[in-house]
Amino acid sequence: MKYDVLQVLGMLLLAVCVQGLARLLIDDKRGLLGGLPGGFAPLLVTYAVLTAVGLVLAGWAHTRAKALGRR
């Protein structure tokens, strides 16, 4: 159950940050993290890092659940 919750949280983080990253690159809108100080580059790096964290978390949780026979 723990890995299922972590997988869902990772997928949510991935979806929100990918959307924010695409919005920042295409429309130049700051999105959900728009209140962070700094300009374009720090916000771009923040979205990219959080996207990678969501991807790794979801993948790791899926692998652990699969190893336990839940997938």
CHARMM-style PDB file with segment names, atoms N, HN, CA, C and O in Angstrom:
ATOM      1  N   MET     1       0.824  -1.191   0.000  1.00  0.00      PROA
ATOM      2  CA  MET     1       0.000   0.000   0.000  1.00  0.00      PROA
ATOM      3  C   MET     1       0.869   1.256   0.000  1.00  0.00      PROA
ATOM      4  O   MET     1       0.537   2.249  -0.648  1.00  0.00      PROA
ATOM      5  N   LYS     2       1.974   1.204   0.726  1.00  0.00      PROA
ATOM      6  HN  LYS     2       2.243   0.397   1.252  1.00  0.00      PROA
ATOM      7  CA  LYS     2       2.867   2.351   0.809  1.00  0.00      PROA
ATOM      8  C   LYS     2       3.413   2.716  -0.576  1.00  0.00      PROA
ATOM      9  O   LYS     2       3.496   3.893  -0.929  1.00  0.00      PROA
ATOM     10  N   TYR     3       3.784   1.697  -1.354  1.00  0.00      PROA
ATOM     11  HN  TYR     3       3.717   0.741  -1.067  1.00  0.00      PROA
ATOM     12  CA  TYR     3       4.351   1.961  -2.668  1.00  0.00      PROA
ATOM     13  C   TYR     3       3.304   2.458  -3.655  1.00  0.00      PROA
ATOM     14  O   TYR     3       3.618   3.214  -4.574  1.00  0.00      PROA
ATOM     15  N   ASP     4       2.063   2.034  -3.464  1.00  0.00      PROA
ATOM     16  HN  ASP     4       1.807   1.420  -2.717  1.00  0.00      PROA
ATOM     17  CA  ASP     4       0.988   2.542  -4.313  1.00  0.00      PROA
ATOM     18  C   ASP     4       0.783   4.034  -4.093  1.00  0.00      PROA
ATOM     19  O   ASP     4       0.613   4.792  -5.048  1.00  0.00      PROA
ATOM     20  N   VAL     5       0.799   4.449  -2.844  1.00  0.00      PROA
ATOM     21  HN  VAL     5       0.937   3.834  -2.068  1.00  0.00      PROA
ATOM     22  CA  VAL     5       0.635   5.865  -2.521  1.00  0.00      PROA
ATOM     23  C   VAL     5       1.820   6.669  -3.060  1.00  0.00      PROA
ATOM     24  O   VAL     5       1.636   7.746  -3.627  1.00  0.00      PROA
ATOM     25  N   LEU     6       3.029   6.148  -2.885  1.00  0.00      PROA
ATOM     26  HN  LEU     6       3.179   5.273  -2.425  1.00  0.00      PROA
ATOM     27  CA  LEU     6       4.204   6.850  -3.401  1.00  0.00      PROA
ATOM     28  C   LEU     6       4.186   6.942  -4.921  1.00  0.00      PROA
ATOM     29  O   LEU     6       4.618   7.943  -5.493  1.00  0.00      PROA
ATOM     30  N   GLN     7       3.690   5.904  -5.569  1.00  0.00      PROA
ATOM     31  HN  GLN     7       3.339   5.091  -5.105  1.00  0.00      PROA
ATOM     32  CA  GLN     7       3.598   5.942  -7.029  1.00  0.00      PROA
ATOM     33  C   GLN     7       2.604   7.003  -7.488  1.00  0.00      PROA
ATOM     34  O   GLN     7       2.869   7.732  -8.443  1.00  0.00      PROA
ATOM     35  N   VAL     8       1.480   7.088  -6.821  1.00  0.00      PROA
ATOM     36  HN  VAL     8       1.265   6.495  -6.044  1.00  0.00      PROA
ATOM     37  CA  VAL     8       0.485   8.108  -7.174  1.00  0.00      PROA
ATOM     38  C   VAL     8       1.037   9.507  -6.926  1.00  0.00      PROA
ATOM     39  O   VAL     8       0.852  10.398  -7.754  1.00  0.00      PROA
ATOM     40  N   LEU     9       1.708   9.708  -5.806  1.00  0.00      PROA
ATOM     41  HN  LEU     9       1.858   8.984  -5.133  1.00  0.00      PROA
ATOM     42  CA  LEU     9       2.299  11.014  -5.522  1.00  0.00      PROA
ATOM     43  C   LEU     9       3.365  11.381  -6.556  1.00  0.00      PROA
ATOM     44  O   LEU     9       3.454  12.533  -6.980  1.00  0.00      PROA
ATOM     45  N   GLY    10       4.165  10.407  -6.954  1.00  0.00      PROA
ATOM     46  HN  GLY    10       4.093   9.471  -6.609  1.00  0.00      PROA
ATOM     47  CA  GLY    10       5.166  10.656  -7.984  1.00  0.00      PROA
ATOM     48  C   GLY    10       4.539  11.017  -9.318  1.00  0.00      PROA
ATOM     49  O   GLY    10       5.032  11.903 -10.017  1.00  0.00      PROA
ATOM     50  N   MET    11       3.456  10.338  -9.679  1.00  0.00      PROA
ATOM     51  HN  MET    11       3.056   9.619  -9.112  1.00  0.00      PROA
ATOM     52  CA  MET    11       2.777  10.642 -10.937  1.00  0.00      PROA
ATOM     53  C   MET    11       2.118  12.016 -10.902  1.00  0.00      PROA
ATOM     54  O   MET    11       2.127  12.737 -11.899  1.00  0.00      PROA
ATOM     55  N   LEU    12       1.542  12.380  -9.748  1.00  0.00      PROA
ATOM     56  HN  LEU    12       1.535  11.794  -8.938  1.00  0.00      PROA
ATOM     57  CA  LEU    12       0.953  13.712  -9.621  1.00  0.00      PROA
ATOM     58  C   LEU    12       2.012  14.803  -9.727  1.00  0.00      PROA
ATOM     59  O   LEU    12       1.815  15.804 -10.416  1.00  0.00      PROA
ATOM     60  N   LEU    13       3.130  14.605  -9.044  1.00  0.00      PROA
ATOM     61  HN  LEU    13       3.290  13.792  -8.485  1.00  0.00      PROA
ATOM     62  CA  LEU    13       4.224  15.566  -9.121  1.00  0.00      PROA
ATOM     63  C   LEU    13       4.736  15.677 -10.550  1.00  0.00      PROA
ATOM     64  O   LEU    13       5.005  16.776 -11.034  1.00  0.00      PROA
ATOM     65  N   LEU    14       4.869  14.554 -11.214  1.00  0.00      PROA
ATOM     66  HN  LEU    14       4.651  13.661 -10.821  1.00  0.00      PROA
ATOM     67  CA  LEU    14       5.321  14.543 -12.601  1.00  0.00      PROA
ATOM     68  C   LEU    14       4.351  15.295 -13.505  1.00  0.00      PROA
ATOM     69  O   LEU    14       4.775  16.122 -14.313  1.00  0.00      PROA
ATOM     70  N   ALA    15       3.073  15.023 -13.381  1.00  0.00      PROA
ATOM     71  HN  ALA    15       2.729  14.351 -12.725  1.00  0.00      PROA
ATOM     72  CA  ALA    15       2.076  15.659 -14.245  1.00  0.00      PROA
ATOM     73  C   ALA    15       2.010  17.169 -14.029  1.00  0.00      PROA
ATOM     74  O   ALA    15       1.944  17.934 -14.991  1.00  0.00      PROA
ATOM     75  N   VAL    16       2.026  17.595 -12.778  1.00  0.00      PROA
ATOM     76  HN  VAL    16       2.079  16.974 -11.996  1.00  0.00      PROA
ATOM     77  CA  VAL    16       1.931  19.030 -12.484  1.00  0.00      PROA
ATOM     78  C   VAL    16       3.176  19.761 -12.962  1.00  0.00      PROA
ATOM     79  O   VAL    16       3.076  20.846 -13.535  1.00  0.00      PROA
ATOM     80  N   CYS    17       4.342  19.180 -12.732  1.00  0.00      PROA
ATOM     81  HN  CYS    17       4.423  18.299 -12.266  1.00  0.00      PROA
ATOM     82  CA  CYS    17       5.578  19.867 -13.095  1.00  0.00      PROA
ATOM     83  C   CYS    17       5.838  19.858 -14.596  1.00  0.00      PROA
ATOM     84  O   CYS    17       6.386  20.823 -15.128  1.00  0.00      PROA
ATOM     85  N   VAL    18       5.457  18.791 -15.285  1.00  0.00      PROA
ATOM     86  HN  VAL    18       5.012  18.007 -14.853  1.00  0.00      PROA
ATOM     87  CA  VAL    18       5.604  18.770 -16.743  1.00  0.00      PROA
ATOM     88  C   VAL    18       4.699  19.830 -17.367  1.00  0.00      PROA
ATOM     89  O   VAL    18       5.097  20.524 -18.302  1.00  0.00      PROA
ATOM     90  N   GLN    19       3.489  19.948 -16.846  1.00  0.00      PROA
ATOM     91  HN  GLN    19       3.166  19.384 -16.086  1.00  0.00      PROA
ATOM     92  CA  GLN    19       2.584  20.964 -17.366  1.00  0.00      PROA
ATOM     93  C   GLN    19       3.128  22.365 -17.106  1.00  0.00      PROA
ATOM     94  O   GLN    19       3.067  23.230 -17.979  1.00  0.00      PROA
ATOM     95  N   GLY    20       3.655  22.587 -15.912  1.00  0.00      PROA
ATOM     96  HN  GLY    20       3.704  21.884 -15.203  1.00  0.00      PROA
ATOM     97  CA  GLY    20       4.248  23.889 -15.591  1.00  0.00      PROA
ATOM     98  C   GLY    20       5.466  24.186 -16.439  1.00  0.00      PROA
ATOM     99  O   GLY    20       5.670  25.322 -16.867  1.00  0.00      PROA
ATOM    100  N   LEU    21       6.280  23.165 -16.686  1.00  0.00      PROA
ATOM    101  HN  LEU    21       6.114  22.242 -16.338  1.00  0.00      PROA
ATOM    102  CA  LEU    21       7.468  23.335 -17.522  1.00  0.00      PROA
ATOM    103  C   LEU    21       7.086  23.676 -18.958  1.00  0.00      PROA
ATOM    104  O   LEU    21       7.678  24.567 -19.567  1.00  0.00      PROA
ATOM    105  N   ALA    22       6.106  22.975 -19.493  1.00  0.00      PROA
ATOM    106  HN  ALA    22       5.625  22.251 -18.999  1.00  0.00      PROA
ATOM    107  CA  ALA    22       5.652  23.256 -20.857  1.00  0.00      PROA
ATOM    108  C   ALA    22       5.027  24.643 -20.951  1.00  0.00      PROA
ATOM    109  O   ALA    22       5.240  25.361 -21.928  1.00  0.00      PROA
ATOM    110  N   ARG    23       4.266  25.011 -19.946  1.00  0.00      PROA
ATOM    111  HN  ARG    23       4.093  24.428 -19.152  1.00  0.00      PROA
ATOM    112  CA  ARG    23       3.648  26.338 -19.946  1.00  0.00      PROA
ATOM    113  C   ARG    23       4.706  27.429 -19.885  1.00  0.00      PROA
ATOM    114  O   ARG    23       4.580  28.461 -20.545  1.00  0.00      PROA
ATOM    115  N   LEU    24       5.737  27.203 -19.103  1.00  0.00      PROA
ATOM    116  HN  LEU    24       5.839  26.365 -18.567  1.00  0.00      PROA
ATOM    117  CA  LEU    24       6.808  28.187 -18.993  1.00  0.00      PROA
ATOM    118  C   LEU    24       7.560  28.321 -20.312  1.00  0.00      PROA
ATOM    119  O   LEU    24       7.896  29.430 -20.728  1.00  0.00      PROA
ATOM    120  N   LEU    25       7.824  27.202 -20.964  1.00  0.00      PROA
ATOM    121  HN  LEU    25       7.551  26.301 -20.625  1.00  0.00      PROA
ATOM    122  CA  LEU    25       8.589  27.246 -22.209  1.00  0.00      PROA
ATOM    123  C   LEU    25       7.778  27.762 -23.394  1.00  0.00      PROA
ATOM    124  O   LEU    25       8.314  28.466 -24.250  1.00  0.00      PROA
ATOM    125  N   ILE    26       6.494  27.419 -23.452  1.00  0.00      PROA
ATOM    126  HN  ILE    26       6.059  26.847 -22.757  1.00  0.00      PROA
ATOM    127  CA  ILE    26       5.695  27.778 -24.620  1.00  0.00      PROA
ATOM    128  C   ILE    26       5.003  29.124 -24.459  1.00  0.00      PROA
ATOM    129  O   ILE    26       5.105  29.982 -25.336  1.00  0.00      PROA
ATOM    130  N   ASP    27       4.299  29.315 -23.346  1.00  0.00      PROA
ATOM    131  HN  ASP    27       4.216  28.618 -22.634  1.00  0.00      PROA
ATOM    132  CA  ASP    27       3.499  30.523 -23.177  1.00  0.00      PROA
ATOM    133  C   ASP    27       4.170  31.590 -22.323  1.00  0.00      PROA
ATOM    134  O   ASP    27       3.671  32.712 -22.233  1.00  0.00      PROA
ATOM    135  N   ASP    28       5.281  31.261 -21.703  1.00  0.00      PROA
ATOM    136  HN  ASP    28       5.686  30.350 -21.776  1.00  0.00      PROA
ATOM    137  CA  ASP    28       5.986  32.159 -20.798  1.00  0.00      PROA
ATOM    138  C   ASP    28       5.116  32.584 -19.616  1.00  0.00      PROA
ATOM    139  O   ASP    28       5.219  33.708 -19.125  1.00  0.00      PROA
ATOM    140  N   LYS    29       4.254  31.662 -19.168  1.00  0.00      PROA
ATOM    141  HN  LYS    29       4.171  30.748 -19.568  1.00  0.00      PROA
ATOM    142  CA  LYS    29       3.476  31.883 -17.952  1.00  0.00      PROA
ATOM    143  C   LYS    29       4.181  31.158 -16.828  1.00  0.00      PROA
ATOM    144  O   LYS    29       4.698  30.059 -17.032  1.00  0.00      PROA
ATOM    145  N   ARG    30       4.212  31.748 -15.644  1.00  0.00      PROA
ATOM    146  HN  ARG    30       3.792  32.640 -15.479  1.00  0.00      PROA
ATOM    147  CA  ARG    30       5.014  31.208 -14.552  1.00  0.00      PROA
ATOM    148  C   ARG    30       4.368  30.002 -13.879  1.00  0.00      PROA
ATOM    149  O   ARG    30       5.082  29.208 -13.267  1.00  0.00      PROA
ATOM    150  N   GLY    31       3.083  29.832 -13.960  1.00  0.00      PROA
ATOM    151  HN  GLY    31       2.502  30.477 -14.456  1.00  0.00      PROA
ATOM    152  CA  GLY    31       2.421  28.640 -13.454  1.00  0.00      PROA
ATOM    153  C   GLY    31       2.328  28.573 -11.945  1.00  0.00      PROA
ATOM    154  O   GLY    31       2.306  29.601 -11.268  1.00  0.00      PROA
ATOM    155  N   LEU    32       2.275  27.361 -11.422  1.00  0.00      PROA
ATOM    156  HN  LEU    32       2.293  26.527 -11.972  1.00  0.00      PROA
ATOM    157  CA  LEU    32       2.052  27.099 -10.006  1.00  0.00      PROA
ATOM    158  C   LEU    32       3.177  27.639  -9.128  1.00  0.00      PROA
ATOM    159  O   LEU    32       2.918  28.114  -8.023  1.00  0.00      PROA
ATOM    160  N   LEU    33       4.384  27.576  -9.589  1.00  0.00      PROA
ATOM    161  HN  LEU    33       4.594  27.190 -10.487  1.00  0.00      PROA
ATOM    162  CA  LEU    33       5.530  28.039  -8.812  1.00  0.00      PROA
ATOM    163  C   LEU    33       5.918  29.478  -9.147  1.00  0.00      PROA
ATOM    164  O   LEU    33       7.065  29.877  -8.941  1.00  0.00      PROA
ATOM    165  N   GLY    34       4.989  30.238  -9.650  1.00  0.00      PROA
ATOM    166  HN  GLY    34       4.058  29.914  -9.817  1.00  0.00      PROA
ATOM    167  CA  GLY    34       5.258  31.607 -10.077  1.00  0.00      PROA
ATOM    168  C   GLY    34       5.690  32.536  -8.965  1.00  0.00      PROA
ATOM    169  O   GLY    34       6.295  33.573  -9.236  1.00  0.00      PROA
ATOM    170  N   GLY    35       5.399  32.196  -7.724  1.00  0.00      PROA
ATOM    171  HN  GLY    35       4.908  31.353  -7.504  1.00  0.00      PROA
ATOM    172  CA  GLY    35       5.766  33.048  -6.604  1.00  0.00      PROA
ATOM    173  C   GLY    35       7.214  32.917  -6.166  1.00  0.00      PROA
ATOM    174  O   GLY    35       7.665  33.651  -5.287  1.00  0.00      PROA
ATOM    175  N   LEU    36       7.942  31.995  -6.767  1.00  0.00      PROA
ATOM    176  HN  LEU    36       7.576  31.399  -7.481  1.00  0.00      PROA
ATOM    177  CA  LEU    36       9.347  31.827  -6.396  1.00  0.00      PROA
ATOM    178  C   LEU    36      10.171  33.012  -6.879  1.00  0.00      PROA
ATOM    179  O   LEU    36       9.928  33.538  -7.965  1.00  0.00      PROA
ATOM    180  N   PRO    37      11.141  33.431  -6.081  1.00  0.00      PROA
ATOM    181  CA  PRO    37      11.981  34.552  -6.524  1.00  0.00      PROA
ATOM    182  C   PRO    37      12.914  34.104  -7.642  1.00  0.00      PROA
ATOM    183  O   PRO    37      13.197  32.916  -7.801  1.00  0.00      PROA
ATOM    184  N   GLY    38      13.370  35.052  -8.390  1.00  0.00      PROA
ATOM    185  HN  GLY    38      13.140  36.017  -8.261  1.00  0.00      PROA
ATOM    186  CA  GLY    38      14.268  34.759  -9.502  1.00  0.00      PROA
ATOM    187  C   GLY    38      13.542  34.931 -10.815  1.00  0.00      PROA
ATOM    188  O   GLY    38      12.352  35.245 -10.854  1.00  0.00      PROA
ATOM    189  N   GLY    39      14.260  34.724 -11.862  1.00  0.00      PROA
ATOM    190  HN  GLY    39      15.226  34.468 -11.830  1.00  0.00      PROA
ATOM    191  CA  GLY    39      13.688  34.902 -13.183  1.00  0.00      PROA
ATOM    192  C   GLY    39      13.336  33.595 -13.849  1.00  0.00      PROA
ATOM    193  O   GLY    39      12.893  32.635 -13.218  1.00  0.00      PROA
ATOM    194  N   PHE    40      13.551  33.598 -15.151  1.00  0.00      PROA
ATOM    195  HN  PHE    40      13.910  34.378 -15.664  1.00  0.00      PROA
ATOM    196  CA  PHE    40      13.184  32.455 -15.975  1.00  0.00      PROA
ATOM    197  C   PHE    40      14.038  31.221 -15.675  1.00  0.00      PROA
ATOM    198  O   PHE    40      13.507  30.122 -15.514  1.00  0.00      PROA
ATOM    199  N   ALA    41      15.341  31.398 -15.600  1.00  0.00      PROA
ATOM    200  HN  ALA    41      15.773  32.291 -15.730  1.00  0.00      PROA
ATOM    201  CA  ALA    41      16.255  30.261 -15.443  1.00  0.00      PROA
ATOM    202  C   ALA    41      16.055  29.492 -14.127  1.00  0.00      PROA
ATOM    203  O   ALA    41      15.968  28.264 -14.167  1.00  0.00      PROA
ATOM    204  N   PRO    42      15.979  30.157 -12.966  1.00  0.00      PROA
ATOM    205  CA  PRO    42      15.756  29.392 -11.739  1.00  0.00      PROA
ATOM    206  C   PRO    42      14.423  28.651 -11.731  1.00  0.00      PROA
ATOM    207  O   PRO    42      14.332  27.541 -11.207  1.00  0.00      PROA
ATOM    208  N   LEU    43      13.403  29.251 -12.302  1.00  0.00      PROA
ATOM    209  HN  LEU    43      13.477  30.152 -12.728  1.00  0.00      PROA
ATOM    210  CA  LEU    43      12.100  28.599 -12.367  1.00  0.00      PROA
ATOM    211  C   LEU    43      12.145  27.396 -13.306  1.00  0.00      PROA
ATOM    212  O   LEU    43      11.544  26.360 -13.024  1.00  0.00      PROA
ATOM    213  N   LEU    44      12.854  27.535 -14.414  1.00  0.00      PROA
ATOM    214  HN  LEU    44      13.342  28.377 -14.643  1.00  0.00      PROA
ATOM    215  CA  LEU    44      13.022  26.436 -15.352  1.00  0.00      PROA
ATOM    216  C   LEU    44      13.753  25.266 -14.699  1.00  0.00      PROA
ATOM    217  O   LEU    44      13.357  24.112 -14.865  1.00  0.00      PROA
ATOM    218  N   VAL    45      14.804  25.559 -13.967  1.00  0.00      PROA
ATOM    219  HN  VAL    45      15.126  26.496 -13.832  1.00  0.00      PROA
ATOM    220  CA  VAL    45      15.564  24.511 -13.283  1.00  0.00      PROA
ATOM    221  C   VAL    45      14.709  23.848 -12.211  1.00  0.00      PROA
ATOM    222  O   VAL    45      14.755  22.627 -12.055  1.00  0.00      PROA
ATOM    223  N   THR    46      13.934  24.629 -11.473  1.00  0.00      PROA
ATOM    224  HN  THR    46      13.896  25.620 -11.600  1.00  0.00      PROA
ATOM    225  CA  THR    46      13.073  24.075 -10.427  1.00  0.00      PROA
ATOM    226  C   THR    46      12.043  23.120 -11.019  1.00  0.00      PROA
ATOM    227  O   THR    46      11.858  22.014 -10.511  1.00  0.00      PROA
ATOM    228  N   TYR    47      11.378  23.536 -12.082  1.00  0.00      PROA
ATOM    229  HN  TYR    47      11.528  24.435 -12.494  1.00  0.00      PROA
ATOM    230  CA  TYR    47      10.406  22.654 -12.736  1.00  0.00      PROA
ATOM    231  C   TYR    47      11.082  21.394 -13.274  1.00  0.00      PROA
ATOM    232  O   TYR    47      10.532  20.300 -13.150  1.00  0.00      PROA
ATOM    233  N   ALA    48      12.256  21.533 -13.865  1.00  0.00      PROA
ATOM    234  HN  ALA    48      12.703  22.422 -13.966  1.00  0.00      PROA
ATOM    235  CA  ALA    48      12.956  20.378 -14.424  1.00  0.00      PROA
ATOM    236  C   ALA    48      13.364  19.394 -13.324  1.00  0.00      PROA
ATOM    237  O   ALA    48      13.219  18.184 -13.493  1.00  0.00      PROA
ATOM    238  N   VAL    49      13.867  19.899 -12.218  1.00  0.00      PROA
ATOM    239  HN  VAL    49      13.984  20.883 -12.081  1.00  0.00      PROA
ATOM    240  CA  VAL    49      14.279  19.035 -11.116  1.00  0.00      PROA
ATOM    241  C   VAL    49      13.075  18.326 -10.501  1.00  0.00      PROA
ATOM    242  O   VAL    49      13.134  17.126 -10.232  1.00  0.00      PROA
ATOM    243  N   LEU    50      11.989  19.056 -10.280  1.00  0.00      PROA
ATOM    244  HN  LEU    50      11.941  20.030 -10.499  1.00  0.00      PROA
ATOM    245  CA  LEU    50      10.799  18.439  -9.706  1.00  0.00      PROA
ATOM    246  C   LEU    50      10.178  17.419 -10.658  1.00  0.00      PROA
ATOM    247  O   LEU    50       9.615  16.420 -10.209  1.00  0.00      PROA
ATOM    248  N   THR    51      10.273  17.658 -11.960  1.00  0.00      PROA
ATOM    249  HN  THR    51      10.730  18.470 -12.325  1.00  0.00      PROA
ATOM    250  CA  THR    51       9.805  16.685 -12.944  1.00  0.00      PROA
ATOM    251  C   THR    51      10.625  15.408 -12.847  1.00  0.00      PROA
ATOM    252  O   THR    51      10.074  14.308 -12.865  1.00  0.00      PROA
ATOM    253  N   ALA    52      11.935  15.553 -12.745  1.00  0.00      PROA
ATOM    254  HN  ALA    52      12.383  16.447 -12.731  1.00  0.00      PROA
ATOM    255  CA  ALA    52      12.805  14.383 -12.616  1.00  0.00      PROA
ATOM    256  C   ALA    52      12.544  13.631 -11.311  1.00  0.00      PROA
ATOM    257  O   ALA    52      12.549  12.401 -11.294  1.00  0.00      PROA
ATOM    258  N   VAL    53      12.319  14.357 -10.228  1.00  0.00      PROA
ATOM    259  HN  VAL    53      12.315  15.357 -10.241  1.00  0.00      PROA
ATOM    260  CA  VAL    53      12.024  13.723  -8.941  1.00  0.00      PROA
ATOM    261  C   VAL    53      10.723  12.931  -9.027  1.00  0.00      PROA
ATOM    262  O   VAL    53      10.655  11.806  -8.531  1.00  0.00      PROA
ATOM    263  N   GLY    54       9.696  13.496  -9.644  1.00  0.00      PROA
ATOM    264  HN  GLY    54       9.751  14.410 -10.047  1.00  0.00      PROA
ATOM    265  CA  GLY    54       8.428  12.786  -9.811  1.00  0.00      PROA
ATOM    266  C   GLY    54       8.581  11.538 -10.659  1.00  0.00      PROA
ATOM    267  O   GLY    54       7.987  10.502 -10.358  1.00  0.00      PROA
ATOM    268  N   LEU    55       9.376  11.630 -11.718  1.00  0.00      PROA
ATOM    269  HN  LEU    55       9.858  12.471 -11.962  1.00  0.00      PROA
ATOM    270  CA  LEU    55       9.611  10.482 -12.591  1.00  0.00      PROA
ATOM    271  C   LEU    55      10.341   9.371 -11.847  1.00  0.00      PROA
ATOM    272  O   LEU    55       9.955   8.206 -11.937  1.00  0.00      PROA
ATOM    273  N   VAL    56      11.387   9.724 -11.118  1.00  0.00      PROA
ATOM    274  HN  VAL    56      11.700  10.671 -11.045  1.00  0.00      PROA
ATOM    275  CA  VAL    56      12.166   8.723 -10.386  1.00  0.00      PROA
ATOM    276  C   VAL    56      11.325   8.105  -9.266  1.00  0.00      PROA
ATOM    277  O   VAL    56      11.366   6.892  -9.059  1.00  0.00      PROA
ATOM    278  N   LEU    57      10.569   8.927  -8.547  1.00  0.00      PROA
ATOM    279  HN  LEU    57      10.535   9.912  -8.714  1.00  0.00      PROA
ATOM    280  CA  LEU    57       9.738   8.419  -7.462  1.00  0.00      PROA
ATOM    281  C   LEU    57       8.678   7.444  -7.968  1.00  0.00      PROA
ATOM    282  O   LEU    57       8.483   6.380  -7.381  1.00  0.00      PROA
ATOM    283  N   ALA    58       7.999   7.800  -9.042  1.00  0.00      PROA
ATOM    284  HN  ALA    58       8.158   8.665  -9.519  1.00  0.00      PROA
ATOM    285  CA  ALA    58       6.964   6.929  -9.592  1.00  0.00      PROA
ATOM    286  C   ALA    58       7.573   5.627 -10.108  1.00  0.00      PROA
ATOM    287  O   ALA    58       7.012   4.552  -9.892  1.00  0.00      PROA
ATOM    288  N   GLY    59       8.699   5.716 -10.779  1.00  0.00      PROA
ATOM    289  HN  GLY    59       9.154   6.589 -10.955  1.00  0.00      PROA
ATOM    290  CA  GLY    59       9.350   4.511 -11.292  1.00  0.00      PROA
ATOM    291  C   GLY    59       9.863   3.607 -10.188  1.00  0.00      PROA
ATOM    292  O   GLY    59       9.715   2.387 -10.257  1.00  0.00      PROA
ATOM    293  N   TRP    60      10.462   4.199  -9.177  1.00  0.00      PROA
ATOM    294  HN  TRP    60      10.582   5.190  -9.121  1.00  0.00      PROA
ATOM    295  CA  TRP    60      10.985   3.420  -8.056  1.00  0.00      PROA
ATOM    296  C   TRP    60       9.856   2.717  -7.312  1.00  0.00      PROA
ATOM    297  O   TRP    60       9.959   1.534  -6.988  1.00  0.00      PROA
ATOM    298  N   ALA    61       8.776   3.452  -7.041  1.00  0.00      PROA
ATOM    299  HN  ALA    61       8.693   4.413  -7.303  1.00  0.00      PROA
ATOM    300  CA  ALA    61       7.650   2.864  -6.323  1.00  0.00      PROA
ATOM    301  C   ALA    61       7.002   1.747  -7.132  1.00  0.00      PROA
ATOM    302  O   ALA    61       6.584   0.735  -6.569  1.00  0.00      PROA
ATOM    303  N   HSD    62       6.917   1.920  -8.441  1.00  0.00      PROA
ATOM    304  HN  HSD    62       7.257   2.742  -8.899  1.00  0.00      PROA
ATOM    305  CA  HSD    62       6.345   0.873  -9.290  1.00  0.00      PROA
ATOM    306  C   HSD    62       7.223  -0.382  -9.256  1.00  0.00      PROA
ATOM    307  O   HSD    62       6.717  -1.502  -9.172  1.00  0.00      PROA
ATOM    308  N   THR    63       8.530  -0.183  -9.320  1.00  0.00      PROA
ATOM    309  HN  THR    63       8.941   0.726  -9.388  1.00  0.00      PROA
ATOM    310  CA  THR    63       9.451  -1.309  -9.285  1.00  0.00      PROA
ATOM    311  C   THR    63       9.365  -2.056  -7.942  1.00  0.00      PROA
ATOM    312  O   THR    63       9.367  -3.287  -7.910  1.00  0.00      PROA
ATOM    313  N   ARG    64       9.292  -1.316  -6.863  1.00  0.00      PROA
ATOM    314  HN  ARG    64       9.291  -0.316  -6.890  1.00  0.00      PROA
ATOM    315  CA  ARG    64       9.196  -1.952  -5.540  1.00  0.00      PROA
ATOM    316  C   ARG    64       7.869  -2.712  -5.396  1.00  0.00      PROA
ATOM    317  O   ARG    64       7.851  -3.821  -4.861  1.00  0.00      PROA
ATOM    318  N   ALA    65       6.773  -2.131  -5.863  1.00  0.00      PROA
ATOM    319  HN  ALA    65       6.788  -1.231  -6.298  1.00  0.00      PROA
ATOM    320  CA  ALA    65       5.483  -2.816  -5.799  1.00  0.00      PROA
ATOM    321  C   ALA    65       5.492  -4.068  -6.654  1.00  0.00      PROA
ATOM    322  O   ALA    65       4.922  -5.091  -6.275  1.00  0.00      PROA
ATOM    323  N   LYS    66       6.143  -3.988  -7.814  1.00  0.00      PROA
ATOM    324  HN  LYS    66       6.606  -3.156  -8.122  1.00  0.00      PROA
ATOM    325  CA  LYS    66       6.229  -5.147  -8.706  1.00  0.00      PROA
ATOM    326  C   LYS    66       7.053  -6.251  -8.059  1.00  0.00      PROA
ATOM    327  O   LYS    66       6.721  -7.429  -8.190  1.00  0.00      PROA
ATOM    328  N   ALA    67       8.122  -5.884  -7.362  1.00  0.00      PROA
ATOM    329  HN  ALA    67       8.392  -4.927  -7.255  1.00  0.00      PROA
ATOM    330  CA  ALA    67       8.963  -6.873  -6.684  1.00  0.00      PROA
ATOM    331  C   ALA    67       8.207  -7.589  -5.578  1.00  0.00      PROA
ATOM    332  O   ALA    67       8.503  -8.743  -5.268  1.00  0.00      PROA
ATOM    333  N   LEU    68       7.239  -6.915  -4.984  1.00  0.00      PROA
ATOM    334  HN  LEU    68       6.998  -5.977  -5.237  1.00  0.00      PROA
ATOM    335  CA  LEU    68       6.434  -7.521  -3.929  1.00  0.00      PROA
ATOM    336  C   LEU    68       5.250  -8.316  -4.480  1.00  0.00      PROA
ATOM    337  O   LEU    68       4.468  -8.883  -3.717  1.00  0.00      PROA
ATOM    338  N   GLY    69       5.122  -8.355  -5.799  1.00  0.00      PROA
ATOM    339  HN  GLY    69       5.757  -7.894  -6.420  1.00  0.00      PROA
ATOM    340  CA  GLY    69       4.061  -9.117  -6.424  1.00  0.00      PROA
ATOM    341  C   GLY    69       2.746  -8.378  -6.510  1.00  0.00      PROA
ATOM    342  O   GLY    69       1.697  -9.002  -6.670  1.00  0.00      PROA
ATOM    343  N   ARG    70       2.782  -7.046  -6.404  1.00  0.00      PROA
ATOM    344  HN  ARG    70       3.634  -6.540  -6.274  1.00  0.00      PROA
ATOM    345  CA  ARG    70       1.543  -6.260  -6.451  1.00  0.00      PROA
ATOM    346  C   ARG    70       1.203  -5.803  -7.854  1.00  0.00      PROA
ATOM    347  O   ARG    70       0.121  -5.258  -8.070  1.00  0.00      PROA
ATOM    348  N   ARG    71       2.064  -6.001  -8.785  1.00  0.00      PROA
ATOM    349  HN  ARG    71       2.943  -6.445  -8.609  1.00  0.00      PROA
ATOM    350  CA  ARG    71       1.810  -5.603 -10.178  1.00  0.00      PROA
ATOM    351  C   ARG    71       1.955  -6.810 -11.070  1.00  0.00      PROA
ATOM    352  OT1 ARG    71       1.785  -6.705 -12.284  1.00  0.00      PROA
TER     353      ARG     71
END
